[in-house]
Amino acid sequence: MTVRIGITGAAGRMGRMLAEAIARSDAPAKLTAAIERPESTLLGADMGELLGGDASGVVMSSDLAAVADQIDVLIDFTVPESTLAQAATCAAHGLPMVVGTTGFSDEQAQALATATAGVPLCQASNFAPGVNLTFKLAEAAAKALGNSADIEIVEAHHRHKIDAPSGTALSLGEVVAKALGRDLSQVAVFGREGRTGARDRDTIGFSTIRAGDIVGDHTIIFASEGERLEITHRASSRMAFAQGAVQAACWLVGQSAGRYDMQDVLADQESKT
Ligand code: NAD
């Protein structure tokens, strides 16, 4: 069965990359809807032509409900306010949803969970398979070294990114905090300035760089007396995120209602190979 995929934020950096990833995918998948905000100047544009190719017949529109019967799953990389609006439409039409958008407040994250309780939702701060392996390596390192090491997370992204630290950096923090039995909200330190005093061993530090066109770098450092372990992931193209999200979308169709992340997608596919 060909999986019919809709994209919200279709004209954005990730939206365009997702359309390309669907076109290149080995899985039987097809882009059948492209949604942008009502004020977008690109409404009416053909997605294929927008990407520099032939007309595809998929025309940018702004009303997800109007095309809901043309898609089997929605992929959303937009902004939290838009994701919440699209989630209500997905819930009303029983549509599975893949969410890559980051920067949700606690209240927005809760609202998303509530709105999508009756449909399959796959949400990840990072859909790149390598980052998901980084989470596992960080968890193992935290268990082995964490109580005797200072843990710092450094992330770098392009100048247009609107949230900080990145969702991926926060997920890395959650993974190591959980492995060490710490509550991230109690131990996170976001940047330092002035007379900070000595470092508390139990804290997890976050540093953010915003510059140029950096796609996404993450390093987690475990530093102790005399040695330092660093685990680094660098994304050199958004294609890594887009291919992961398309893989997640194809996997999500046919899953029961509930909440999943990229680790579930990869674990299920590993178990079948
Ligand atoms: P972008 O600004 O290039 O694209 C966002 C698009 O969403 C824009 O085209 C905008 O017009 C559109 N949009 C806004 N409101 C909308 C609405 N109501 N309906 C439809 N479209 C709407 O941003 P981007 O770089 O593509 O990133 C988007 C999000 O994805 C960010 O939160 C970013 O952090 C996240 N991201 C996640 C991953 C991951 O793997 N999870 C990877 C990269 C980026």
Residues whose N, C-alpha, C, O or C-beta is under 5 A from the ligand:
A	BS01	NAD	T8 G9 A11 G12 R13 M14 G15 I35 E36 R37 F77 T78 V79 S82 G100 T101 T102 A124 S125 N126 F127 A128 F241
